[in-house]
């Protein structure tokens, strides 16, 4: 059987999945980051000053940016689909997931340092000992 149509279908499916993954990640990172900050405000009177690290929008953005490039769990999940799934759909999902992981690794992995610099977030040797990052 010729599988060239599968690759095309996998690519099209990955294009549909990319914005869904990005929006889903944002829907998790930003509300939970805000909730974390609210909880820290609520308990701050019981925490020493050095323990009151709030997440800035820059840190939340980098958590979103860094998280979308992780595809190991997604790949494992697609491999674990059982016999209940139609083989054609499973093949398309596997190819779409692999394409999505590769594109996100190149796109987001390749722009992490640039984003950190643009956001003026310290990294590596720029971080002084005993300095606050927040």
N, C-alpha and C positions, 0 to 999 in steps of 0.2 A: 504494500500500500504506500502511496506517495504521501509524505507528511509535510510537504512544503506549505500546504494550506493551513496546517496546524500552527506553523511558525508565524504566519501572517495573522491568524486569529489570536494567537498568544500575544503578539505585539499590540494588536488593537485592544485586546482585553487589558493589557498592562497600561495602556494610555488612559483607559477608563478608571483603572484602579488607582493610579497615581494621585489625582486630586482627592479621591476618597480617603486615601491613607493620610495625606497631608492635613486635610480637614479633621479627620479623626484624631490625629496626634495633637493638633491644636486644641481640640475639644477636651482632651485629657490634660495636657500640660498647663494651659493658662488658668482654667478654673481651679485645678488642684494647687497651683502655685499661689493663687490669690487666697484660697482657703488656708494654706499653710501659713501665709503671712498674717491672716486674721487670727489664727490660733496662737501664733507667736505674740501678737499684740495682746491677746486675752491673758496669756500666762506670763507676760514679760515681767511683771512685778515679782515673780518667784524665780526668775532666771538672772544670773549675773550678766552684767552688760556685755561681756565678751561672748556670751552665748546667744545674743539677740541678732542673729544674722538674717536679715530679710532678703527675699528674692526680688531683685529688680526686674524690670521688663527685659533688660538685656540678658540677664541670666535665664529667664524663662524662654526667651527667643532661642538662646543657644541650646537649651534643653530640648526644645522642639526640633531645632536644626540638627542636633547630634543624634536624636532618637530615630529619625526617619530613615537613617541609613542602616539600621539593624534589621537584618532579614532572616537570621538563623531560625528563630522561632516560627516565622511564617513559612519558611521552606520545610521545616520539620512537619508542621501542621498539614501542609498540602501533600506531603509524602504519606501521611498517616490516614488520608481519606480511605475508607474501606471499600469493599466490593459493592456496596450499595450505590456508589456513584458511577455514573456512566463513564466508561473508559475514555471516550473522546473528550468529555468535559474535564476529567481529571488531567489528561494530557495538556489541554489548553490552559488550565489553571496552573499547572506546574511550570509550563513555559512562560506564562504571564508573570508568575512570581519570580522566576529567575531573571527575567528582563527587568522587572521593577527593582529588584535588589541591586543588579549591576548598575543601572542608571542612577539610582539613589546613592550608591557608594561613590561613584565617580563625581556626581553633582554635589552632594552634600559633604562627602569626605574631602573632596578637592577644594572646597571653599571654606572649610572650618577656620583655618588660620586667618584668611582674609576677613571673614566676618568678625572674628575676635579682635583683629586690629581696627576695623571700622568702628566697632562698638567700644573701643578703647578699654577692653577687658585685659588685665595683666595675665601673662602666661609665661611659663618657664622661669628663666632667671630674672624676669621683670618683677616677680613676686618677691618682695623683701621678707626676711624672716621677721616674724611677729607682726606683720602688716595685716590690716583688715582688707578683705577683698570686696567688701560691700559698702 
